[in-house]
Amino acid sequence: MKEKNYFVYFLIFFFFLNNSFLIAQSTNAYLIPRNIFVGDKATLVLPLPASNQNKADIILTSQSDYLPKDPNIDFHRIILEQRTVASRLLIEFTAFTTGVIELPVIEIGDVNYPGLTVTVNSIIDERSSPILSGAASTLAIPGTALMIYGSLALVVIFFLLLILFIFKGRSLLKEKIEKIKRRRFFHSIYKTEKKLRKAVLQGLDKRIILDKLSEEFRIFLSFLTGINCRSLTASEFEQTDVNNIFLSPFFRSCDNLRFSGTDIDREKITKLLDDLLRFLSDLENKQTNINNVITEGNTI
């Protein structure tokens, strides 16, 4: 009889000892992260006494039959680590209700862990009216400020250039067009001079060469000055705005050779081409305005 009483006392003592041990386990547990809200994934860590030897981890996953079920909690994984230094129980879960929630009994490694609780906070501030907090401020994308201020700077520069073009752009554009036209005119007359010089060396008809020289040079002067020089005689060049000490003698010499009726000396034609080339070179180097190419009484 006494042996039975001792056995009953031992069971009662073991029961209270086991309960006190489990309560201690629950009070020592902590959450990672410390504060969790509804829908947050968290881990409850319960420190355990050191094991007498290192053992392999016991892991319960969603495919395990012993993983606990709860309508308010979604358990992801439970790990029991048994080490000689320190052991611990890790419970990974997601809670879907607020307040103090008691977890169902955790059964792992032939040991039950009841009475574990977690506190889940609400995203609603309970100290004020139940209104969700305001929206977070917009996050600035790296380089946004540079893009905005750079775009504004480009717009300002564009309008400044537009204003500058309105006041000065037209005259600059006109001047540029005149320079391009002037370059084309000179290119054309230089090309003609080379062709005529080549024709002289090849012994072609000298009168045809002189006719071509007189015609092309007059066309060049007409385009360059804006005055119709095609029908002007050598004497008429002195009576117009196109008054230059070079032009009248040049065309007079050319006309004398064309209408002399005698054989034309090739060297005289070559000399005319040389005079034309020097005149063009001097004219081009001075970069005179197209509408004022020839100054009165001077060779340009």
C-alpha positions as CSV (number, residue, x, y, z in Angstrom):
1,M,0.0,0.0,0.0
2,K,2.8,2.4,0.9
3,E,4.5,1.7,-2.4
4,K,1.3,2.7,-4.3
5,N,1.1,5.9,-2.3
6,Y,4.7,6.7,-3.2
7,F,4.0,6.1,-6.8
8,V,1.0,8.4,-6.7
9,Y,3.0,11.1,-5.0
10,F,5.7,10.7,-7.6
11,L,3.2,11.2,-10.5
12,I,1.8,14.3,-8.8
13,F,5.3,15.7,-8.3
14,F,6.2,15.0,-11.9
15,F,3.0,16.6,-13.2
16,F,3.6,19.9,-11.4
17,L,7.3,19.8,-12.3
18,N,6.5,19.3,-16.0
19,N,3.9,22.1,-16.0
20,S,6.2,24.5,-14.3
21,F,8.9,23.6,-16.9
22,L,6.5,24.2,-19.8
23,I,5.4,27.5,-18.3
24,A,9.0,28.6,-18.0
25,Q,9.5,27.6,-21.6
26,S,6.6,29.8,-22.7
27,T,7.7,32.8,-20.7
28,N,11.3,32.6,-22.2
29,A,10.1,32.5,-25.8
30,Y,10.6,35.5,-28.0
31,L,9.5,36.6,-31.5
32,I,11.6,37.5,-34.5
33,P,10.8,40.2,-35.4
34,R,9.9,41.6,-32.0
35,N,6.6,43.3,-33.2
36,I,4.5,41.6,-35.8
37,F,1.3,42.5,-37.5
38,V,-1.5,40.6,-39.2
39,G,-0.1,38.8,-42.3
40,D,3.6,39.1,-41.2
41,K,5.8,36.1,-41.4
42,A,7.4,35.6,-38.0
43,T,9.4,33.1,-36.0
44,L,8.8,32.2,-32.4
45,V,12.0,31.0,-30.7
46,L,11.7,28.9,-27.5
47,P,15.1,28.3,-25.7
48,L,15.4,24.8,-24.3
49,P,17.8,23.1,-21.9
50,A,21.0,21.7,-23.4
51,S,20.9,18.2,-24.7
52,N,23.3,15.4,-23.5
53,Q,24.6,15.1,-27.1
54,N,24.3,16.9,-30.5
55,K,21.5,15.5,-32.5
56,A,20.2,16.1,-36.0
57,D,17.5,18.7,-36.3
58,I,13.9,17.6,-36.4
59,I,11.9,19.5,-39.0
60,L,8.2,19.6,-39.5
61,T,7.0,21.1,-42.8
62,S,3.6,21.6,-44.5
63,Q,3.9,18.0,-45.7
64,S,4.3,16.6,-42.2
65,D,1.4,14.9,-40.5
66,Y,2.3,16.4,-37.1
67,L,2.3,20.0,-38.1
68,P,-0.4,21.7,-36.0
69,K,-3.5,23.2,-37.6
70,D,-5.2,26.4,-36.5
71,P,-7.8,28.6,-38.3
72,N,-6.1,31.8,-37.3
73,I,-2.5,30.7,-37.8
74,D,-0.7,29.3,-40.9
75,F,2.3,27.2,-39.7
76,H,5.2,27.1,-42.3
77,R,7.8,25.1,-40.5
78,I,8.8,23.9,-37.0
79,I,12.4,23.0,-36.2
80,L,13.8,21.4,-33.0
81,E,17.5,22.0,-32.6
82,Q,19.2,19.8,-29.9
83,R,22.7,20.8,-29.0
84,T,25.0,20.2,-26.0
85,V,25.5,24.0,-25.7
86,A,21.9,25.0,-26.0
87,S,18.8,23.7,-27.6
88,R,15.8,25.6,-29.0
89,L,12.5,25.3,-30.8
90,L,11.8,27.5,-33.8
91,I,8.2,27.9,-35.0
92,E,7.7,29.8,-38.3
93,F,4.2,31.0,-38.8
94,T,1.9,33.7,-40.1
95,A,-1.0,35.0,-38.0
96,F,-4.3,36.3,-39.4
97,T,-5.9,37.8,-36.3
98,T,-4.8,40.3,-33.7
99,G,-4.3,40.1,-29.9
100,V,-2.7,37.5,-27.8
101,I,-3.0,34.2,-29.6
102,E,-2.4,30.8,-27.9
103,L,-0.7,28.3,-30.2
104,P,-2.0,24.8,-30.4
105,V,0.1,22.1,-28.7
106,I,3.4,21.6,-30.6
107,E,4.3,17.9,-30.7
108,I,7.8,17.2,-32.0
109,G,10.6,14.9,-31.0
110,D,8.2,12.9,-28.7
111,V,7.8,16.0,-26.6
112,N,4.7,18.3,-26.3
113,Y,5.0,22.0,-26.0
114,P,1.6,23.5,-24.9
115,G,0.8,27.0,-23.7
116,L,2.9,29.0,-26.2
117,T,1.4,32.4,-26.9
118,V,2.2,35.3,-29.3
119,T,1.0,38.9,-29.5
120,V,-0.1,40.1,-33.0
121,N,-0.5,43.9,-33.4
122,S,-3.1,45.7,-35.5
123,I,-2.1,48.1,-38.3
124,I,-4.9,50.4,-37.1
125,D,-3.9,52.9,-34.5
126,E,-6.2,52.1,-31.5
127,R,-5.5,55.5,-29.8
128,S,-7.5,57.3,-32.5
129,S,-10.4,56.7,-34.7
130,P,-10.2,53.4,-36.7
131,I,-8.7,55.0,-39.9
132,L,-5.7,53.5,-41.7
133,S,-2.6,55.6,-41.5
134,G,-1.9,57.9,-44.5
135,A,-0.1,56.7,-47.6
136,A,3.7,56.7,-47.4
137,S,5.5,59.4,-49.3
138,T,6.6,58.6,-52.8
139,L,10.1,57.1,-53.1
140,A,12.4,59.1,-55.4
141,I,14.0,57.0,-58.1
142,P,17.8,57.6,-58.3
143,G,18.5,60.2,-61.0
144,T,15.0,61.7,-61.0
145,A,16.2,65.1,-59.8
146,L,18.9,65.2,-62.5
147,M,16.3,64.2,-65.1
148,I,13.8,66.9,-64.0
149,Y,16.2,69.8,-63.6
150,G,18.1,68.7,-66.8
151,S,14.8,68.8,-68.8
152,L,13.9,72.2,-67.4
153,A,17.4,73.5,-68.3
154,L,17.0,72.1,-71.9
155,V,13.6,73.8,-72.2
156,V,15.0,77.2,-71.0
157,I,18.0,76.9,-73.4
158,F,15.6,76.0,-76.2
159,F,13.5,79.1,-75.7
160,L,16.6,81.3,-75.3
161,L,18.0,80.0,-78.6
162,L,14.5,80.5,-80.2
163,I,14.5,84.2,-79.1
164,L,18.0,84.6,-80.3
165,F,17.1,83.1,-83.7
166,I,14.1,85.4,-84.0
167,F,16.2,88.6,-83.5
168,K,19.5,87.5,-85.1
169,G,19.0,84.2,-86.6
170,R,17.5,85.4,-89.8
171,S,20.4,87.7,-90.7
172,L,22.8,85.0,-89.7
173,L,21.0,82.4,-91.8
174,K,20.9,84.8,-94.8
175,E,24.6,85.4,-94.4
176,K,25.3,81.7,-94.3
177,I,23.2,81.1,-97.5
178,E,25.1,83.9,-99.2
179,K,28.4,82.3,-98.3
180,I,27.3,79.0,-99.7
181,K,26.1,80.6,-102.9
182,R,29.4,82.5,-103.2
183,R,31.4,79.3,-102.7
184,R,29.3,77.6,-105.5
185,F,29.9,80.5,-107.8
186,F,33.7,80.4,-107.3
187,H,33.8,76.7,-107.7
188,S,32.0,76.9,-111.0
189,I,34.2,79.6,-112.5
190,Y,37.4,77.9,-111.3
191,K,36.2,74.7,-113.0
192,T,35.5,76.6,-116.2
193,E,39.0,78.2,-116.1
194,K,40.6,74.7,-115.9
195,K,38.5,73.4,-118.8
196,L,39.4,76.4,-121.0
197,R,43.1,76.1,-120.1
198,K,43.0,72.4,-121.0
199,A,41.2,73.2,-124.3
200,V,44.0,75.7,-125.2
201,L,46.7,73.1,-124.6
202,Q,44.7,70.6,-126.8
203,G,44.7,73.1,-129.7
204,L,40.9,73.6,-130.0
205,D,39.4,76.6,-131.8
206,K,40.7,79.7,-130.0
207,R,37.7,81.9,-130.9
208,I,35.3,79.3,-129.3
209,I,37.5,79.3,-126.2
210,L,37.4,83.1,-126.0
211,D,33.6,83.2,-126.5
212,K,33.2,80.7,-123.7
213,L,35.6,82.7,-121.5
214,S,33.7,85.9,-122.1
215,E,30.3,84.3,-121.6
216,E,31.1,82.3,-118.4
217,F,32.9,85.2,-116.7
218,R,29.9,87.6,-117.4
219,I,27.5,85.0,-116.0
220,F,29.7,84.7,-112.9
221,L,29.7,88.5,-112.4
222,S,25.9,88.6,-112.9
223,F,25.3,86.0,-110.2
224,L,27.8,87.5,-107.9
225,T,26.7,91.2,-108.1
226,G,23.1,90.9,-109.0
227,I,23.6,93.1,-112.1
228,N,23.0,91.7,-115.5
229,C,26.5,91.7,-117.0
230,R,25.8,89.3,-119.9
231,S,24.9,92.1,-122.4
232,L,27.4,94.7,-121.2
233,T,30.3,95.7,-123.5
234,A,33.7,96.5,-122.2
235,S,33.0,100.3,-122.3
236,E,29.6,99.8,-120.5
237,F,31.3,98.2,-117.5
238,E,32.8,101.7,-116.8
239,Q,29.3,103.3,-116.8
240,T,27.6,101.0,-114.3
241,D,28.0,100.2,-110.6
242,V,30.2,97.4,-111.7
243,N,33.1,99.7,-112.1
244,N,36.6,98.2,-111.8
245,I,39.9,98.9,-113.5
246,F,40.3,95.2,-114.2
247,L,37.0,94.4,-115.9
248,S,37.0,96.9,-118.8
249,P,40.5,96.2,-120.0
250,F,40.0,92.4,-119.6
251,F,36.8,92.3,-121.7
252,R,38.3,94.8,-124.3
253,S,41.4,92.5,-124.7
254,C,39.1,89.5,-125.0
255,D,36.9,91.2,-127.7
256,N,39.9,92.4,-129.7
257,L,41.2,88.9,-129.9
258,R,37.8,87.5,-130.8
259,F,37.0,89.9,-133.6
260,S,40.5,90.7,-134.9
261,G,40.2,88.3,-137.8
262,T,43.8,87.2,-137.5
263,D,45.3,84.1,-136.0
264,I,45.1,84.2,-132.3
265,D,48.3,83.7,-130.3
266,R,47.8,80.9,-127.7
267,E,50.0,82.7,-125.2
268,K,47.6,85.7,-125.2
269,I,44.7,83.4,-124.3
270,T,46.9,81.9,-121.6
271,K,47.7,85.4,-120.3
272,L,43.9,86.2,-120.1
273,L,43.3,83.0,-118.1
274,D,46.2,83.9,-115.8
275,D,44.7,87.4,-115.2
276,L,41.3,85.9,-114.6
277,L,42.8,83.5,-112.0
278,R,44.6,86.2,-110.1
279,F,41.5,88.4,-110.1
280,L,39.3,85.5,-108.7
281,S,41.9,84.6,-106.1
282,D,42.1,88.2,-104.9
283,L,38.3,88.5,-104.9
284,E,37.8,85.3,-103.0
285,N,40.5,86.2,-100.4
286,K,38.9,89.5,-99.5
287,Q,35.5,87.8,-98.7
288,T,33.5,90.8,-100.0
289,N,29.7,90.8,-99.6
290,I,27.9,89.5,-102.7
291,N,26.0,92.7,-103.2
292,N,29.1,94.8,-103.0
293,V,31.7,92.6,-104.7
294,I,33.3,95.3,-106.8
295,T,34.4,98.5,-105.3
296,E,34.7,101.6,-107.4
297,G,38.0,102.1,-109.0
298,N,39.8,99.2,-107.3
299,T,40.6,95.6,-108.1
300,I,39.2,93.3,-105.5
